[in-house]
Amino acid sequence: MLPKILILILLVQFAAASHKFAFNGFSSANLRLSGSAEIEAGGLLRLTNETEEILGHGFYPFPIQFKKASDGMPQSFSTIFVFAIQPQYPDSSGHGIAFAISPSTDLAGSMPSQHLGLFNTTDNGNSTNHVVAIELDTVKTVEFNDINNNHAGIDVNDLRSTNSSPVAYFDAKTGNFTSLKLISGDPMQVWIDYSGVDMQLDVTISPIYEPKPSRPLVSSKVNLSSVVLDDMYVGFSASTGAATGKHYILAWSFSLNGVAQEIDLSKLPSLPELQGAKKESKSLVVVVALPLVAVILLLLSVAAAMSVLAKRKRYAELFEDWELEYGPHRLTYKDLFKATKGFNDEHLIGVGGFGKVYRGALPSLQTEIAVKKISHDSKQGMKEFISEIASMSRLRHRNLVQLLGYCRRQGELLLVYDYMPNGSLDKFLFDNGKQYSCLNWTQRFKIIKGVASGLQYLHDEWEQVVVHRDIKASNVLLDGDLNGKLGDFGLARLYDHGTNPQTTHIVGTLGYLAPELSKTGKATTSTDVFAFGAFLLEVACGRRPMEFQESVEVPNLVDFVLESWKLERILEASDQKLGGDYNEDEMELVLKLGLSCSHPDPVARPSMRQVVQILEGNLVMPDLSPDRLMSSDKVSKYDESFDDFVISSWTSTSEFAYGTNSSSMFTPRS
């Protein structure tokens, strides 16, 4: 008898060389499943359920030899499958389904939603992915240049399709393409054919009982020589987003260097009945079974009542008696749901650790809005938090994003802001490309002065002191004229003028957090100034305050600017993308002011009132000069270095910290 290990090796080698298989239903199939994927009792391969933000994978368990052993060229292949997408709600479903050729079956690190369970935010577009996919996408993702919310596309290592087309099939009778709706719930058949000789990839689709159309829907020349490896896996991936649905595969056949076996449509497993179909059958009973009209009417009444209850549940909000005093600032969940089309992913404009932001239109406010959904604990501190939100909705300044109101629902808090059409400043600083142009210095300096003015208003000019606690480029939004507006007041705290702030949890972003926060736990106007200093350097230098690269030591931004100043080349710290096209006096002023605001000692930082006066040219910046270069690899020298070049130049630092306009420190301009 052959040893077991030898038998296993032979089986794996046979499987790798095997180039044909067919499944008319998956009851007896040995697929490799992951995520939410499972094979249902009737033989359906269901990749997702009606849960938000999930993904599912179903792969043939053995690798297939995709390259010829003789010359390493990609081999031809053919596959046919039948799929269906049943949306939770008739008009929206997310996100889509994809046939994938991958070097592994687990697609480690892949994400749901717009990433279709194939890639994530960091590896999308990398040539090292070695993934080829045919996407059937039900959501238009602007990030990936999608053409619409109902398209088929060819993806090579990237969700930005090399070619795509609205879903339709070629009808030989009319000689035209007829549209198909991916989320109709109806089964459809897909043919994917690749010629290794011509390097031609064709994708064809049709309704289930229509023959294969004579013309493909999507066709591209795709050289897979450097994409596929010797052995690859084939299978399916699907994902959901805020909108959900069930993604099914009913049958599947595959062939290497040959035509895939036709699907036996008589053996397809049955799909579960759609909710819409149930309603149609009820209507038929009403018309045909007249003797049962009374019973049917009663049933319809019950159904209507249940529908009302379900609708109320959909729009159910969390409301407590103490919120009555904040009534004018509370918006209904129903209005926000409709404004964002059910928080459809097509309206998604931002994602972060806090949650998601959706764009919408609210008729009652006659304006476009941005709705941020964040989780919250309604049992602790919520009354105080809502009180502060209601107070901040009364803030009025041209350089602050207007907080319009809030809504509470179950475990979610929804904050509603004015919509800013140009998005966040960090996109223009760090994501320059076709969508985001590089801002020139005039635009940047105007944004800096605008944000400074808005922050001064928060600290000094409103009825209470507002500490923002999260000042950074990604929280500065740009309107249609590229005016900077400070937004995201989700972490802001208020206290009365002349009183001391309370100790809170340390929140914010690394690189913008003042060092004293770790000791006192108190967010103050001075900690905001520290973050604003990091923001100044960020805008001027086009670099984040802290950057991390594997195996490479990168100095933080303050160290970098200080070193440039020490070498009398401070302007060389400016953003290289500006190409030297800037006002040198303004650039030098911003760099030095950013360092002053970033001083580790809070009493040595300027107030925002002084910052605004310096930026407007109404106060002269003290003549500062560093006496010692700060060593970026010795954190212990951080305070000492700053003391040498700042404290020695500033006089009356206690007055400076409390925002007085002492003539011993500044010389007003006439």
C-alpha positions as CSV (number, residue, x, y, z in Angstrom):
1,M,0.0,0.0,0.0
2,L,1.1,3.5,-0.8
3,P,1.9,5.7,2.3
4,K,-0.9,8.1,3.2
5,I,1.4,11.2,2.6
6,L,2.1,9.9,-0.9
7,I,-1.6,9.4,-1.6
8,L,-2.3,13.0,-0.4
9,I,0.5,14.4,-2.6
10,L,-0.9,12.5,-5.6
11,L,-4.4,13.7,-4.9
12,V,-3.3,17.4,-4.7
13,Q,-1.3,17.0,-7.9
14,F,-4.3,15.4,-9.6
15,A,-6.6,18.2,-8.4
16,A,-4.2,20.9,-9.6
17,A,-4.1,19.3,-13.0
18,S,-7.8,18.7,-13.1
19,H,-9.4,21.3,-15.4
20,K,-13.1,20.5,-15.5
21,F,-15.9,20.4,-13.0
22,A,-19.6,21.1,-12.9
23,F,-22.2,21.7,-10.1
24,N,-25.9,21.8,-10.8
25,G,-26.7,22.8,-7.3
26,F,-24.2,22.3,-4.4
27,S,-25.7,19.7,-2.1
28,S,-22.8,17.3,-2.6
29,A,-20.2,19.9,-3.4
30,N,-17.0,20.1,-1.3
31,L,-16.4,23.9,-1.6
32,R,-14.1,25.9,0.7
33,L,-16.4,28.5,2.4
34,S,-15.5,31.5,4.5
35,G,-17.2,34.5,6.0
36,S,-21.0,34.3,5.9
37,A,-21.1,31.8,3.0
38,E,-23.0,28.5,3.5
39,I,-24.7,25.8,1.4
40,E,-28.4,25.7,2.2
41,A,-30.4,22.5,2.5
42,G,-31.8,22.8,-1.0
43,G,-28.4,23.1,-2.6
44,L,-28.1,26.8,-3.0
45,L,-24.7,28.4,-2.3
46,R,-25.6,31.5,-0.3
47,L,-22.7,33.9,0.0
48,T,-24.3,36.6,2.2
49,N,-27.4,37.1,4.3
50,E,-29.3,40.3,5.3
51,T,-26.6,41.4,7.7
52,E,-24.9,44.8,7.2
53,E,-21.1,44.9,6.4
54,I,-20.4,41.2,5.8
55,L,-18.6,39.2,3.2
56,G,-18.7,35.6,2.0
57,H,-16.4,33.4,-0.1
58,G,-17.0,30.1,-1.9
59,F,-14.1,28.6,-3.7
60,Y,-13.3,25.3,-5.5
61,P,-11.1,23.6,-2.9
62,F,-8.2,22.5,-5.2
63,P,-5.8,24.8,-7.1
64,I,-5.9,24.8,-10.9
65,Q,-2.8,25.1,-13.1
66,F,-3.4,28.4,-14.9
67,K,0.0,28.6,-16.6
68,K,1.5,26.3,-19.2
69,A,4.4,24.3,-17.8
70,S,6.3,24.7,-21.1
71,D,6.4,28.4,-21.5
72,G,4.7,29.9,-18.5
73,M,2.0,31.6,-20.6
74,P,-1.6,31.8,-19.2
75,Q,-4.0,29.1,-20.3
76,S,-7.4,29.6,-21.8
77,F,-10.4,29.0,-19.5
78,S,-14.2,29.0,-19.6
79,T,-16.8,29.2,-16.9
80,I,-20.6,29.4,-16.6
81,F,-22.6,30.1,-13.5
82,V,-26.1,31.0,-12.5
83,F,-26.6,33.6,-9.8
84,A,-29.4,35.6,-8.2
85,I,-29.4,38.6,-5.9
86,Q,-32.4,39.0,-3.6
87,P,-32.4,42.5,-2.0
88,Q,-33.8,43.1,1.5
89,Y,-35.7,46.1,0.1
90,P,-36.9,46.3,-3.6
91,D,-34.9,49.3,-4.7
92,S,-31.5,48.9,-3.0
93,S,-29.0,46.2,-2.3
94,G,-25.3,46.0,-1.6
95,H,-22.9,45.5,-2.7
96,G,-22.4,42.9,-5.4
97,I,-21.0,39.5,-6.4
98,A,-17.8,38.6,-8.2
99,F,-16.2,35.6,-9.9
100,A,-12.6,35.6,-8.8
101,I,-9.3,33.9,-9.7
102,S,-7.1,34.2,-6.7
103,P,-3.8,32.7,-5.3
104,S,-5.7,31.7,-2.1
105,T,-9.2,30.9,-0.9
106,D,-9.4,33.1,2.1
107,L,-8.5,36.6,0.6
108,A,-7.0,37.6,4.0
109,G,-7.7,41.2,5.0
110,S,-10.4,41.7,2.4
111,M,-13.2,44.0,3.4
112,P,-17.0,44.1,2.7
113,S,-19.1,46.9,1.3
114,Q,-17.6,48.5,-1.8
115,H,-14.5,46.2,-1.7
116,L,-16.7,43.1,-2.5
117,G,-14.7,40.9,-0.2
118,L,-11.8,41.0,-2.6
119,F,-9.4,43.8,-1.4
120,N,-9.1,46.4,1.3
121,T,-8.3,50.1,1.5
122,T,-4.5,49.6,1.4
123,D,-4.0,46.7,-1.1
124,N,-6.5,47.7,-3.7
125,G,-4.6,48.3,-7.0
126,N,-1.4,46.4,-5.9
127,S,0.2,44.2,-8.5
128,T,1.1,41.8,-5.8
129,N,-2.6,40.8,-5.4
130,H,-2.6,38.4,-8.4
131,V,-6.4,38.6,-8.5
132,V,-8.6,38.6,-11.5
133,A,-12.3,39.2,-10.9
134,I,-15.6,39.8,-12.9
135,E,-17.7,42.0,-10.7
136,L,-21.5,42.3,-10.9
137,D,-21.8,45.4,-8.9
138,T,-25.1,46.9,-7.5
139,V,-23.7,50.1,-6.0
140,K,-22.0,53.1,-7.8
141,T,-18.8,53.7,-5.9
142,V,-17.3,57.0,-6.9
143,E,-13.9,56.0,-5.4
144,F,-13.6,53.3,-8.0
145,N,-15.0,55.3,-10.9
146,D,-18.0,53.1,-11.2
147,I,-20.3,53.9,-14.2
148,N,-23.6,53.2,-12.4
149,N,-25.2,51.0,-9.7
150,N,-26.0,48.1,-12.1
151,H,-22.9,47.1,-14.0
152,A,-20.5,44.3,-14.9
153,G,-16.8,45.0,-14.9
154,I,-13.4,43.3,-15.4
155,D,-11.1,43.8,-12.5
156,V,-7.3,43.1,-12.5
157,N,-5.8,43.6,-9.1
158,D,-8.0,46.6,-8.7
159,L,-11.7,47.5,-8.2
160,R,-11.2,50.2,-10.8
161,S,-12.4,48.1,-13.7
162,T,-10.4,47.9,-16.9
163,N,-13.7,47.8,-18.7
164,S,-17.3,47.8,-17.6
165,S,-20.8,48.2,-19.0
166,P,-24.4,48.5,-17.7
167,V,-25.9,45.1,-17.2
168,A,-27.7,44.0,-20.4
169,Y,-27.9,41.1,-22.8
170,F,-27.8,41.1,-26.6
171,D,-31.2,40.1,-28.0
172,A,-30.7,38.6,-31.5
173,K,-34.4,39.2,-32.4
174,T,-34.1,43.0,-32.0
175,G,-30.4,43.4,-32.6
176,N,-30.1,45.5,-29.5
177,F,-29.0,45.1,-25.9
178,T,-31.8,44.7,-23.4
179,S,-31.3,45.9,-19.8
180,L,-31.3,43.6,-16.9
181,K,-31.6,44.5,-13.2
182,L,-29.1,42.7,-11.0
183,I,-31.2,43.1,-7.8
184,S,-34.4,41.9,-9.5
185,G,-34.2,38.7,-7.6
186,D,-34.4,36.7,-10.9
187,P,-31.7,34.1,-11.7
188,M,-29.3,35.1,-14.5
189,Q,-26.7,33.1,-16.4
190,V,-23.1,34.3,-17.0
191,W,-20.5,33.1,-19.4
192,I,-16.8,34.1,-18.9
193,D,-14.4,33.1,-21.7
194,Y,-10.7,33.8,-21.9
195,S,-8.4,33.0,-24.8
196,G,-4.7,32.5,-23.7
197,V,-3.7,32.9,-27.4
198,D,-5.5,36.2,-28.1
199,M,-5.6,37.3,-24.5
200,Q,-9.2,38.2,-25.0
201,L,-11.6,38.2,-22.0
202,D,-15.3,38.1,-22.7
203,V,-18.2,38.4,-20.3
204,T,-21.7,37.5,-21.4
205,I,-25.0,37.5,-19.5
206,S,-28.6,36.7,-20.1
207,P,-31.9,35.9,-18.3
208,I,-31.9,32.3,-17.0
209,Y,-33.8,30.6,-19.9
210,E,-32.4,32.7,-22.7
211,P,-29.6,31.0,-24.8
212,K,-26.1,32.4,-24.7
213,P,-26.2,35.8,-26.6
214,S,-24.0,36.0,-29.7
215,R,-22.3,39.2,-28.4
216,P,-20.6,39.6,-25.1
217,L,-21.5,42.4,-22.7
218,V,-18.0,43.3,-21.7
219,S,-14.8,42.5,-23.6
220,S,-11.2,43.4,-23.1
221,K,-7.6,42.5,-24.0
222,V,-6.1,41.3,-20.8
223,N,-2.5,40.0,-20.5
224,L,-2.6,37.7,-17.5
225,S,1.0,36.6,-17.8
226,S,2.1,38.6,-14.8
227,V,-1.2,38.4,-13.0
228,V,-2.0,34.7,-12.6
229,L,0.5,32.4,-10.8
230,D,1.2,28.8,-11.8
231,D,-1.6,27.5,-9.5
232,M,-4.7,29.6,-8.7
233,Y,-8.1,29.1,-7.1
234,V,-11.5,29.9,-8.6
235,G,-14.6,30.9,-6.8
236,F,-17.0,33.6,-5.8
237,S,-17.0,36.6,-3.4
238,A,-19.8,38.8,-2.3
239,S,-20.4,41.5,0.3
240,T,-23.1,43.8,1.8
241,G,-22.9,47.4,3.0
242,A,-25.4,49.6,4.7
243,A,-28.0,48.1,2.2
244,T,-28.1,44.3,2.3
245,G,-29.3,41.4,0.3
246,K,-28.7,37.7,-0.3
247,H,-26.3,36.7,-3.0
248,Y,-26.9,33.2,-4.4
249,I,-25.0,30.9,-6.8
250,L,-27.3,28.2,-8.1
251,A,-25.0,26.3,-10.5
252,W,-21.4,26.5,-11.8
253,S,-19.2,24.8,-14.3
254,F,-15.5,25.4,-15.2
255,S,-13.1,24.2,-17.8
256,L,-9.4,24.9,-18.6
257,N,-8.5,24.8,-22.3
258,G,-12.0,23.9,-23.3
259,V,-15.6,24.9,-23.2
260,A,-17.3,24.7,-19.8
261,Q,-20.2,22.2,-19.5
262,E,-23.6,23.7,-20.1
263,I,-25.7,24.2,-17.0
264,D,-28.6,21.7,-16.7
265,L,-31.4,24.2,-15.9
266,S,-33.8,21.5,-15.0
267,K,-31.6,20.6,-11.9
268,L,-31.3,24.1,-10.5
269,P,-32.2,24.4,-6.8
270,S,-35.2,26.6,-6.0
271,L,-34.7,30.2,-4.8
272,P,-36.7,31.3,-1.7
273,E,-39.8,33.3,-2.6
274,L,-39.4,37.0,-2.8
275,Q,-41.6,39.2,-0.5
276,G,-43.0,40.9,-3.6
277,A,-44.2,37.6,-5.0
278,K,-46.1,36.9,-1.8
279,K,-47.9,40.2,-2.2
280,E,-48.9,39.4,-5.7
281,S,-50.3,36.0,-4.7
282,K,-52.4,37.7,-2.0
283,S,-53.8,40.1,-4.6
284,L,-54.7,37.2,-6.9
285,V,-56.6,35.5,-4.1
286,V,-58.6,38.7,-3.5
287,V,-59.7,38.8,-7.1
288,V,-60.4,35.1,-7.7
289,A,-61.7,33.8,-4.4
290,L,-64.6,36.3,-4.0
291,P,-66.3,34.1,-1.3
292,L,-63.4,34.7,0.9
293,V,-63.3,38.5,0.6
294,A,-64.2,39.1,4.2
295,V,-61.4,36.9,5.4
296,I,-58.9,38.4,3.0
297,L,-59.9,41.9,4.1
298,L,-59.3,40.9,7.6
299,L,-55.9,39.4,6.7
300,L,-55.1,42.6,4.8
301,S,-56.0,44.7,7.8
302,V,-53.7,42.6,10.0
303,A,-51.0,42.9,7.4
304,A,-51.5,46.6,7.1
305,A,-51.2,46.9,10.9
306,M,-48.1,44.8,10.9
307,S,-46.7,46.9,8.1
308,V,-47.3,50.1,10.1
309,L,-45.6,48.5,13.1
310,A,-42.7,47.4,10.9
311,K,-42.5,50.9,9.4
312,R,-42.5,52.4,12.9
313,K,-39.8,50.0,13.9
314,R,-37.7,51.0,10.9
315,Y,-38.0,54.7,11.9
316,A,-38.0,54.0,15.6
317,E,-36.0,56.5,17.6
318,L,-34.7,56.7,21.1
319,F,-36.4,59.6,22.9
320,E,-36.4,60.5,26.6
321,D,-38.4,63.1,28.5
322,W,-35.4,65.3,29.2
323,E,-34.9,65.8,25.4
324,L,-38.0,67.9,25.2
325,E,-36.0,71.0,25.9
326,Y,-33.8,70.3,22.9
327,G,-36.7,69.8,20.6
328,P,-35.7,72.4,18.0
329,H,-32.4,70.7,17.5
330,R,-33.8,67.2,17.1
331,L,-34.4,65.9,13.6
332,T,-36.5,62.8,12.9
333,Y,-34.9,59.6,11.8
334,K,-37.6,59.2,9.1
335,D,-36.5,62.5,7.5
336,L,-32.8,61.5,7.6
337,F,-33.6,58.0,6.2
338,K,-35.4,59.5,3.3
339,A,-32.9,62.3,2.8
340,T,-30.1,59.7,2.3
341,K,-32.3,57.2,0.4
342,G,-32.2,54.7,3.3
343,F,-28.5,55.4,4.0
344,N,-27.7,53.9,0.7
345,D,-24.0,53.3,0.0
346,E,-24.4,55.5,-3.2
347,H,-24.7,58.4,-0.8
348,L,-21.7,57.4,1.3
349,I,-19.1,60.1,1.4
350,G,-16.8,59.1,4.3
351,V,-15.8,56.2,6.5
352,G,-13.7,56.3,9.6
353,G,-13.2,54.9,13.1
354,F,-16.2,57.0,14.2
355,G,-18.6,55.4,11.7
356,K,-19.9,56.6,8.4
357,V,-21.0,59.9,6.8
358,Y,-23.8,60.1,4.2
359,R,-24.8,62.9,1.9
360,G,-28.5,63.8,1.7
361,A,-31.0,66.5,0.9
362,L,-33.5,67.6,3.6
363,P,-36.4,69.6,2.2
364,S,-37.4,71.0,5.6
365,L,-34.0,72.7,5.8
366,Q,-33.8,73.5,2.1
367,T,-30.2,72.5,2.0
368,E,-27.9,69.6,1.4
369,I,-26.7,67.8,4.5
370,A,-24.0,65.4,5.7
371,V,-25.2,62.8,8.3
372,K,-22.7,61.2,10.5
373,K,-23.7,57.9,12.2
374,I,-21.8,57.0,15.3
375,S,-22.4,54.5,18.1
376,H,-23.2,55.7,21.6
377,D,-24.0,54.5,25.1
378,S,-27.3,56.0,25.9
379,K,-27.0,55.1,29.6
380,Q,-23.9,57.2,30.5
381,G,-23.4,60.9,30.0
382,M,-25.9,61.2,27.1
383,K,-27.9,64.0,28.6
384,E,-24.8,66.1,29.0
385,F,-23.6,65.2,25.5
386,I,-27.0,66.1,23.9
387,S,-27.0,69.4,25.8
388,E,-23.6,70.3,24.3
389,I,-24.8,69.3,20.9
390,A,-27.8,71.5,21.2
391,S,-25.6,74.3,22.4
392,M,-23.1,73.9,19.5
393,S,-25.9,73.9,17.0
394,R,-26.2,77.6,17.9
395,L,-22.6,78.3,16.9
396,R,-22.5,80.8,13.9
397,H,-19.2,81.5,12.1
398,R,-18.3,81.5,8.5
399,N,-15.4,79.2,9.1
400,L,-17.3,76.5,11.1
401,V,-19.3,73.8,9.6
402,Q,-22.8,74.3,10.8
403,L,-24.1,71.6,13.1
404,L,-27.8,71.5,12.2
405,G,-29.0,69.0,14.8
406,Y,-29.1,65.4,15.9
407,C,-31.1,62.2,16.1
408,R,-30.9,59.1,18.4
409,R,-31.9,55.6,17.3
410,Q,-31.2,52.4,19.2
411,G,-27.4,52.2,19.5
412,E,-26.8,55.1,17.1
413,L,-26.3,58.8,17.4
414,L,-26.8,60.8,14.1
415,L,-25.2,64.2,13.8
416,V,-26.4,66.4,11.0
417,Y,-24.1,69.0,9.4
418,D,-24.1,71.3,6.4
419,Y,-22.8,69.5,3.3
420,M,-19.3,70.6,2.1
421,P,-19.1,69.8,-1.7
422,N,-15.2,69.7,-1.8
423,G,-14.8,67.3,1.1
424,S,-11.9,67.4,3.5
425,L,-8.7,69.3,3.2
426,D,-6.5,66.2,3.7
427,K,-7.7,64.8,0.4
428,F,-6.2,67.8,-1.4
429,L,-3.0,67.6,0.7
430,F,-2.3,63.9,0.4
431,D,-4.4,62.3,-2.3
432,N,-3.5,64.4,-5.3
433,G,-4.6,62.9,-8.5
434,K,-7.4,63.1,-11.1
435,Q,-10.0,63.9,-8.4
436,Y,-8.1,66.1,-6.1
437,S,-5.8,68.8,-7.4
438,C,-2.9,70.2,-5.4
439,L,-3.8,73.4,-3.6
440,N,-1.6,76.4,-4.3
441,W,-0.1,78.5,-1.4
442,T,-2.7,81.3,-1.7
443,Q,-5.5,78.8,-1.2
444,R,-3.7,77.1,1.7
445,F,-2.9,80.4,3.5
446,K,-6.6,81.5,3.1
447,I,-7.7,78.2,4.6
448,I,-5.2,78.5,7.5
449,K,-6.4,82.0,8.4
450,G,-10.0,80.9,8.1
451,V,-9.6,77.9,10.5
452,A,-7.7,80.1,12.9
453,S,-10.5,82.6,12.9
454,G,-13.1,79.9,13.5
455,L,-11.1,78.5,16.4
456,Q,-10.7,81.9,18.0
457,Y,-14.5,82.3,17.9
458,L,-14.8,79.0,19.7
459,H,-12.3,79.9,22.4
460,D,-13.0,83.5,23.0
461,E,-16.1,84.9,21.3
462,W,-19.0,82.6,22.0
463,E,-21.0,82.5,25.2
464,Q,-19.1,79.5,26.4
465,V,-15.6,78.2,25.8
466,V,-15.7,75.4,23.1
467,V,-12.7,73.1,23.1
468,H,-12.7,71.2,19.7
469,R,-10.3,68.4,20.8
470,D,-9.8,67.0,17.2
471,I,-8.2,69.7,15.0
472,K,-6.6,68.2,11.9
473,A,-6.7,68.5,8.2
474,S,-9.2,65.7,7.8
475,N,-11.7,67.7,10.0
476,V,-11.3,70.8,7.9
477,L,-13.9,70.8,5.2
478,L,-13.9,72.9,2.0
479,D,-17.0,74.6,0.5
480,G,-17.6,75.2,-3.1
481,D,-15.1,78.2,-3.1
482,L,-12.4,76.2,-1.2
483,N,-13.0,78.2,2.0
484,G,-11.8,76.2,5.0
485,K,-14.4,75.3,7.7
486,L,-13.6,73.5,10.9
487,G,-16.0,70.6,11.4
488,D,-16.7,67.4,13.4
489,F,-17.7,68.6,16.8
490,G,-18.4,65.0,18.0
491,L,-15.6,65.2,20.5
492,A,-15.9,68.9,21.5
493,R,-16.5,70.0,25.1
494,L,-17.8,73.2,26.6
495,Y,-17.2,75.0,29.8
496,D,-18.0,78.5,31.1
497,H,-15.5,81.4,30.7
498,G,-13.4,81.8,33.8
499,T,-13.9,78.3,35.0
500,N,-11.6,75.2,34.7
501,P,-12.4,72.4,32.4
502,Q,-13.2,69.0,33.8
503,T,-11.0,65.9,33.5
504,T,-12.1,63.7,30.6
505,H,-11.0,60.6,28.7
506,I,-8.1,61.4,26.4
507,V,-9.4,61.5,22.8
508,G,-8.0,62.8,19.6
509,T,-5.5,61.7,17.0
510,L,-1.8,60.8,17.6
511,G,0.4,63.6,16.5
512,Y,-2.1,66.3,17.5
513,L,-2.3,65.5,21.2
514,A,-0.7,67.9,23.6
515,P,1.8,66.2,25.9
516,E,0.1,67.5,29.1
517,L,-3.1,65.6,28.3
518,S,-1.5,62.4,29.5
519,K,-0.8,64.1,32.9
520,T,-3.9,66.2,33.5
521,G,-6.6,64.6,31.3
522,K,-8.0,68.1,30.8
523,A,-8.7,69.4,27.3
524,T,-8.2,73.1,27.2
525,T,-7.9,75.9,24.7
526,S,-4.1,75.4,24.9
527,T,-4.4,71.7,23.9
528,D,-6.4,73.0,20.9
529,V,-3.6,75.4,20.1
530,F,-1.1,72.5,20.1
531,A,-3.2,70.6,17.6
532,F,-3.5,73.7,15.5
533,G,0.3,74.0,15.5
534,A,0.4,70.5,14.0
535,F,-2.2,71.5,11.5
536,L,-0.2,74.6,10.4
537,L,2.9,72.4,9.7
538,E,0.7,69.8,8.0
539,V,-0.7,72.3,5.5
540,A,2.7,74.1,4.9
541,C,4.8,70.9,4.6
542,G,2.3,68.6,2.9
543,R,3.2,65.9,5.5
544,R,1.3,64.3,8.4
545,P,2.5,65.1,11.9
546,M,3.6,61.5,12.3
547,E,4.4,59.0,9.6
548,F,5.1,55.3,10.1
549,Q,7.1,53.2,7.7
550,E,8.3,49.7,8.3
551,S,12.1,49.4,9.0
552,V,12.5,53.1,8.4
553,E,12.8,55.8,11.1
554,V,10.9,58.8,10.0
555,P,11.3,62.0,12.1
556,N,8.0,63.6,13.3
557,L,7.0,66.8,11.5
558,V,8.1,69.1,14.4
559,D,11.6,67.5,14.4
560,F,11.8,67.8,10.6
561,V,11.0,71.6,10.6
562,L,13.2,72.3,13.6
563,E,16.1,70.6,11.9
564,S,15.6,72.6,8.7
565,W,15.5,75.8,10.7
566,K,18.6,74.9,12.6
567,L,20.4,74.5,9.3
568,E,19.0,77.9,8.2
569,R,17.0,76.2,5.4
570,I,13.5,76.3,7.0
571,L,11.8,77.0,3.6
572,E,13.1,73.6,2.4
573,A,10.6,72.0,4.8
574,S,7.7,73.4,2.7
575,D,5.6,71.1,0.5
576,Q,7.6,70.0,-2.5
577,K,4.4,69.8,-4.5
578,L,4.3,73.6,-4.4
579,G,7.5,73.7,-6.5
580,G,8.7,76.8,-4.6
581,D,5.7,78.9,-5.8
582,Y,4.8,80.6,-2.6
583,N,5.2,83.9,-0.6
584,E,8.4,83.2,1.3
585,D,7.5,85.6,4.2
586,E,4.1,83.9,4.7
587,M,5.6,80.4,4.5
588,E,8.3,81.2,7.0
589,L,5.7,82.8,9.3
590,V,3.4,79.8,9.2
591,L,6.3,77.3,9.8
592,K,7.6,79.2,12.8
593,L,4.2,79.9,14.2
594,G,3.4,76.2,13.9
595,L,6.5,75.4,16.0
596,S,5.5,78.0,18.6
597,C,2.0,76.5,18.9
598,S,3.6,73.0,19.2
599,H,5.6,73.9,22.2
600,P,5.4,71.1,24.8
601,D,4.9,73.6,27.6
602,P,1.3,74.9,27.4
603,V,2.3,78.3,29.0
604,A,4.7,78.9,26.1
605,R,2.0,78.6,23.4
606,P,0.2,81.6,22.0
607,S,-3.6,82.0,22.3
608,M,-5.7,81.7,19.2
609,R,-6.4,85.5,19.4
610,Q,-2.7,86.1,19.1
611,V,-2.4,83.5,16.3
612,V,-5.1,85.3,14.3
613,Q,-3.5,88.7,14.9
614,I,-0.1,87.4,13.7
615,L,-1.6,85.8,10.6
616,E,-3.4,88.9,9.7
617,G,-0.3,91.0,10.2
618,N,-1.5,93.0,13.1
619,L,1.1,91.6,15.5
620,V,4.8,91.0,14.8
621,M,6.1,87.5,15.3
622,P,9.0,87.6,17.8
623,D,12.4,87.0,16.3
624,L,12.9,83.4,17.2
625,S,16.0,81.4,16.6
626,P,16.7,77.8,17.7
627,D,19.9,77.3,19.8
628,R,20.0,73.6,19.5
629,L,18.8,71.0,17.0
630,M,16.3,68.7,18.6
631,S,17.4,65.1,18.3
632,S,14.4,63.1,16.8
633,D,15.7,59.9,18.3
634,K,15.9,61.2,21.9
635,V,12.5,62.1,23.2
636,S,13.9,63.3,26.4
637,K,15.5,66.3,24.6
638,Y,12.1,67.4,23.2
639,D,11.2,69.8,26.0
640,E,14.8,71.0,26.4
641,S,15.2,71.8,22.7
642,F,12.0,73.8,22.6
643,D,13.0,75.7,25.7
644,D,16.2,76.8,24.1
645,F,14.7,78.4,21.0
646,V,11.3,79.5,22.2
647,I,11.3,80.4,25.9
648,S,14.5,82.4,25.5
649,S,12.8,84.5,22.8
650,W,9.3,84.9,24.3
651,T,9.0,87.2,27.3
652,S,6.2,87.2,29.9
653,T,5.2,83.7,29.0
654,S,2.4,83.6,31.5
655,E,0.7,86.6,29.9
656,F,1.2,84.9,26.6
657,A,-0.5,81.7,27.7
658,Y,-3.6,83.6,28.9
659,G,-4.1,85.5,25.8
660,T,-3.3,89.1,26.8
661,N,-1.9,91.5,24.3
662,S,1.2,92.6,26.3
663,S,3.3,95.1,24.5
664,S,6.4,93.4,26.0
665,M,5.7,90.5,23.8
666,F,4.3,91.9,20.5
667,T,4.7,95.0,18.5
668,P,1.3,96.0,17.0
669,R,1.4,97.1,13.4
670,S,0.2,100.6,12.5
